[in-house]
Amino acid sequence: MRISTQQVAYFLAAAREGNFTRAAGSCGVKQPTLSQCLKELESSLGGVLFKRGSYGVQLTALGRAVRPHLAAIARSAAKAGETARRLRQAHGAKPTPTGRLHANDAGGESAGLIA
């Protein structure tokens, strides 16, 4: 299973906003991009995360069950980024060319998390 931090961010925005268009706006992407990314997350998790309706979206039972775990991933990714930034500053190192951290080399359970 592969879950990206982008998928996590889009999921949390959609859950918070209750609307894919508003969530896309808050993430700085177009709504079809956000929707496609969330469909890929649903495929990875093996179920529907949002009940889609004409008046917005609501979390399904699966969405409610995974929300705390996805929020924890977001918090951990943010902490990892902050730790890396502090260490780079302390040692005068520069960020990678993309400025992104990748956890694929970490092994274990986090191997499927991409920053």
N, C-alpha and C positions, 0 to 999 in steps of 0.2 A: 504494500500500500504506500502511495506517495501523497503527501499533503504538503502544499506549499504555504508559506507564510502569506502569500498574496490571497490564496483561497481563504485562509483563516481571517484575514482582514476584511475581505468582502463579505464573508458569512456574518462576522460580528457587526459590520455596518448595516447589513440588511436586517439582521435581528433587531438592532437598535432602532432603525428608521421605520421598519414595518412596510417598506416600499423600496422596490429595486431601483427606481429612477432616482429617488433621493439618496439612496445608498451609493449609487454610482457617482452621483455628483460629489458626495462627501469624500469619495475615494479618488476623484479626478479622472474617472474613466466613463466611457459611454455605457448605457444600460445593457446593450447586447453583449458587450465584453464581460460585464459583471455576471449576467445571467449564464453565459456559457461557462465561465469559471466555476460558478456554483453548481451547475449540472455535472461538471467534472468531479467536484468534491463529493456530490451525492453518489456518483458512480464509484468513487474510491471507497466511500463508507458503506455502500450497498443499500441505500435507501433514500427516501425523499426527506429533505430537511425542512422544506417550506410548503405550506398549503398556499397555493397561489389563487388569488381571487380578484375580482374587479375592483375591490377597494384596498388592495395592498396584499401583503403576505403575513402569514403567522407561522410560528415554529410548529412543526409536528412533534410528536412524542420523541422521535429520534433526534430532532433538532434541539429540543429542550435537554435531552440526555447528554448530548455531546457538547453543548454550549460551554459548560464550565471547563471542559478539557481543552477546547479550542481557545478559550480566553487565557488559560494557563500557558498554552503554547505562545500566544501573542506576548504575554508578560515575560516569558523566558527569553524569547527572541529579542525583545527590547532590552532586557538586562544584559544579554550577551553582547549586543551591539554597543551598549554603554560601557561595559567592561573593556571591550576591544578598543574603543575610542580613548578611554583613560590610559590604557597601556601604551597605545601608539603615542599619545601626548607625552607620557612619562619617559619614553625611550626614543622620542624623536622619529618614530617610524611613520611612514605614509600609508594611507589606505590602499587597498588593491585597486587596479585600474577601474574596476566597475564600482568600487566602494561597497561591495556586497560581501557578506560572509556566507560561506556554504558549510552546512553541517553534514554533508554526505560522507565525509571522511571520518566522522565521529564514531561510526559503528553502533552496535546495540540498537535500542529502540528509536533513537533519534536519527538513524541513517536515512529515513524517508523524508526528513524535514529539509526543505530547501529555503534558504533566505532569499 
